[in-house]
Amino acid sequence: MRDRHWDQLSAQLGFRLHPDKNFTLAAAESMGLLSHLEVITKVADVAGKEYAIEQVGSYTRKDRLQAALRCTACERTGGVAPRHRARWAVDMSLAGNLQPC
């Protein structure tokens, strides 16, 4: 979870909760976190979904950029196969700063 999730959880619980590497289940139990499972679950679910979206977005951008770079290198040497030209045009427009030669 990111800091914003811990901040949100802390606000909803009414006390500060920012676990560090020394945080244990015994500490969680002594803080009474078991009685707040519904709140914790909601925030954790949102955090997990946001993380999944970030990972997919990161992979997609990285994949497109790598494809654009490969096609740019091929274009410079004249080696782009016709089946890659349409993909190259799409990838170039999505890559942002990259421009065709």
C-alpha positions in Angstrom: 0.0 0.0 0.0 1.1 3.5 -0.7 1.4 6.2 2.0 -1.9 7.8 0.8 -3.6 4.5 1.7 -2.1 4.4 5.1 -3.1 8.0 5.7 -6.7 7.2 4.6 -6.8 4.2 6.9 -5.4 6.2 9.8 -8.0 8.8 9.3 -10.8 6.3 9.2 -9.5 4.4 12.2 -8.9 7.5 14.3 -5.3 6.7 15.1 -2.0 6.6 13.2 -1.3 3.4 11.4 1.9 3.4 9.3 3.5 0.0 9.9 7.3 -0.4 9.5 9.5 -3.5 9.1 9.1 -4.2 12.9 5.3 -4.3 12.8 4.0 -7.7 13.9 0.7 -9.5 14.1 0.9 -9.2 17.9 1.2 -5.4 17.5 -1.8 -5.4 15.2 -3.8 -7.4 17.7 -2.8 -5.1 20.6 -3.9 -2.1 18.5 -7.4 -3.7 18.2 -7.2 -3.9 14.4 -9.3 -7.1 14.2 -12.3 -5.0 15.2 -11.7 -2.8 12.1 -11.4 -5.5 9.5 -14.2 -4.0 7.3 -12.5 -0.6 7.0 -9.1 -2.2 6.5 -10.4 -4.5 3.8 -12.0 -1.7 1.9 -8.9 0.4 1.8 -6.7 -2.6 1.0 -9.0 -3.6 -1.8 -8.8 -0.2 -3.4 -5.0 -0.2 -3.0 -4.7 -3.6 -4.6 -6.9 -2.5 -7.6 -4.9 0.7 -8.0 -1.7 -1.3 -8.0 -3.0 -3.7 -10.6 -4.0 -0.8 -12.9 -0.6 0.9 -12.4 1.2 -2.4 -13.3 -0.9 -2.9 -16.5 -0.4 0.7 -17.5 3.3 0.5 -16.9 3.6 -2.7 -18.9 1.6 -1.4 -21.8 3.6 1.8 -22.0 6.9 -0.1 -21.8 5.7 -2.6 -24.4 4.7 0.1 -26.8 7.9 2.1 -26.3 10.0 -1.0 -26.9 8.1 -1.9 -30.0 8.4 1.7 -31.3 12.2 1.6 -30.6 12.6 -1.7 -32.4 10.6 -0.5 -35.4 12.5 2.8 -35.5 15.8 0.9 -35.6 14.5 -1.3 -38.4 13.1 1.7 -40.3 16.5 3.3 -40.3 18.1 0.3 -41.8 15.3 -0.3 -44.2 14.3 -3.6 -42.6 10.7 -3.1 -41.5 8.5 -5.9 -42.9 5.1 -4.7 -44.3 3.2 -6.4 -41.5 5.0 -4.2 -39.0 4.4 -0.9 -40.7 0.8 -0.4 -39.4 1.9 -1.3 -35.9 4.9 1.0 -36.2 2.7 3.9 -37.1 0.4 3.3 -34.1 3.3 2.7 -31.8 5.1 5.9 -32.9 2.0 8.0 -32.2 1.7 6.4 -28.8 5.4 6.7 -27.9 5.1 10.5 -27.7 8.5 11.9 -28.2 9.6 9.5 -30.9 9.2 10.7 -34.5 9.7 8.7 -37.7 12.9 9.2 -39.5 
